[in-house]
């Protein structure tokens, strides 16, 4: 769904299914503001009714938001779009369970793996001035769910196809290796060659605790989170459109 294609009249605002923008949730004020900013950008770009919901930490939870949406007599009343980078427990359990009893509400997949996310990562790497042969440590938040880890590995492989140096994965929490261990391993193996650097590539959507920990991993560079970025708004619009069969 192009941003132009989803610009809507007032009539469309009334008749189109609601977009439930479902984020993880954070205690960090800056992270909360980014979530609201991106949701607002989606609202402005699509002309849809956009409701924020969360799976953890913040309220309202996604099931609470769904409970407030009137049942549609025909068609869909809402689409839940996860503001999450990978499929995992929150997608396959929390969100799936929340929509299970509502035939008029569907859930879209997570935002990644997705080529446009790789484009953003490469832009963030360029922003910090990492050398073209630097070892990259892709750094997601981390999840014990193997489906989430599989999505991360797919993203790492997509990044390898577009980067001249080595690409490792290090998790900010949970699975091993940790980000500091991945950075240390890259230096120990001298993967990038003499004088080359190591860059931690944040695979996070917003600032907060996990982003802060990346700066303590001992890398030469740490990239900024992915959001806000207009390409993320586009991905969300596309997830919504695909859920409608468009």
Residue pairs with C-beta under 8 A, 6 or more apart in sequence:
1 46
1 237
1 238
1 240
1 241
1 242
1 246
2 234
2 237
3 45
3 46
3 230
3 233
3 234
3 237
6 45
6 46
6 47
6 48
6 237
6 241
7 45
7 46
7 47
8 16
8 46
8 47
8 48
9 47
12 47
12 48
13 47
13 48
13 49
16 48
16 49
17 48
17 72
17 75
17 76
17 77
17 78
17 79
17 244
18 48
18 49
18 50
18 51
18 69
18 77
18 78
18 79
19 42
19 46
19 48
19 49
19 50
19 51
19 78
19 79
19 81
19 236
19 240
20 50
20 51
20 53
20 62
20 65
20 66
20 78
20 79
20 80
20 81
20 105
21 38
21 39
21 42
21 50
21 51
21 52
21 53
21 81
21 83
21 236
22 53
22 54
22 55
22 62
22 80
22 81
22 82
22 83
22 84
22 95
23 35
23 52
23 53
23 54
23 55
23 58
23 83
23 84
23 205
24 54
24 55
24 56
24 57
24 83
24 84
24 90
25 54
25 55
25 56
25 57
25 58
26 32
26 35
26 57
26 58
26 206
26 208
26 209
27 57
27 208
27 209
28 206
28 207
28 208
28 209
30 206
30 207
30 208
31 206
31 207
31 208
32 58
34 205
34 206
34 207
34 225
34 227
34 228
35 52
35 83
35 206
36 52
37 227
37 228
38 83
38 205
38 227
38 228
38 232
38 233
38 236
39 50
39 52
39 83
40 50
41 228
41 230
41 233
42 48
42 50
42 233
42 236
42 237
43 49
43 50
45 233
45 237
46 237
46 240
48 240
51 65
51 78
52 60
52 65
53 60
53 61
53 62
53 64
53 65
53 66
53 80
54 60
54 61
54 62
55 61
55 62
55 90
55 94
55 95
56 90
56 94
61 98
62 80
62 94
62 95
62 98
63 97
63 98
66 78
66 80
66 98
66 99
66 102
66 105
69 77
69 78
69 105
70 77
71 77
71 102
71 104
72 104
75 104
76 104
76 105
76 106
76 243
76 244
77 102
77 104
77 105
78 104
78 105
79 105
79 106
79 107
79 108
79 239
79 240
79 243
79 244
80 95
80 98
80 99
80 105
80 106
80 107
80 108
81 108
81 236
81 239
81 240
81 243
82 90
82 91
82 95
82 107
82 108
82 109
82 110
82 111
83 111
83 205
83 236
84 90
84 91
84 110
84 111
84 205
85 110
85 111
85 112
85 117
85 140
85 151
85 155
85 203
85 204
85 205
85 226
86 110
86 112
86 113
86 140
86 143
86 147
86 148
86 151
86 152
86 155
87 109
87 110
87 145
87 147
87 148
87 151
88 110
88 143
88 145
88 147
88 148
88 151
89 143
89 144
89 145
89 148
91 107
91 109
91 110
92 145
92 147
95 107
96 107
98 107
99 105
99 106
99 107
106 243
107 243
108 239
108 240
108 242
108 243
109 239
110 151
111 117
111 232
111 235
111 236
111 239
112 151
112 154
112 155
113 151
113 154
113 155
113 158
114 235
115 158
116 231
116 232
116 234
116 235
117 155
117 226
117 231
117 232
117 235
118 155
118 158
118 159
118 162
119 231
120 226
120 229
120 231
120 232
121 138
121 159
121 201
121 203
121 223
121 226
122 159
122 162
122 163
124 201
124 202
124 223
124 224
124 226
125 136
125 199
125 201
125 221
125 223
127 223
127 224
128 199
128 221
128 222
128 223
129 221
130 136
130 197
130 199
130 220
130 221
131 165
131 192
131 196
131 197
132 164
132 165
133 164
133 165
133 192
133 193
133 196
134 165
134 192
134 196
134 197
134 198
134 199
134 220
134 221
135 165
135 166
135 167
135 168
135 186
135 191
135 192
135 196
135 197
135 198
135 199
136 159
136 163
136 165
136 166
136 167
136 168
136 198
136 199
136 201
137 167
137 168
137 169
137 170
137 179
137 182
137 183
137 186
137 198
137 199
137 200
137 201
137 217
137 219
138 152
138 155
138 156
138 159
138 167
138 168
138 169
138 170
138 201
138 203
139 169
139 170
139 171
139 172
139 179
139 182
139 200
139 201
139 202
139 203
139 204
139 214
139 217
140 152
140 169
140 171
140 172
140 203
140 204
141 171
141 172
141 173
141 174
141 203
141 204
141 210
142 171
142 172
142 173
142 174
142 175
143 149
143 174
143 175
144 174
144 175
149 175
152 169
152 203
153 169
155 203
156 167
156 168
156 169
159 167
159 201
160 167
165 191
165 192
165 196
166 186
166 191
166 192
168 177
168 182
168 185
168 186
169 177
169 182
170 177
170 178
170 179
170 180
170 181
170 182
170 183
170 200
170 217
171 177
171 178
171 179
172 178
172 179
172 204
172 210
172 213
172 214
173 210
173 213
177 185
178 217
179 200
179 213
179 214
179 217
180 216
180 217
180 218
182 217
183 198
183 200
183 217
183 218
183 219
184 218
186 192
186 198
187 198
187 218
192 198
197 219
197 220
197 221
198 219
198 220
198 221
199 219
199 220
199 221
199 222
199 223
200 214
200 217
200 219
200 221
200 222
200 223
201 223
202 211
202 214
202 222
202 223
202 224
202 225
202 226
203 226
204 210
204 211
204 225
204 226
205 225
205 226
205 227
205 232
206 225
206 227
207 225
211 225
214 222
215 222
226 232
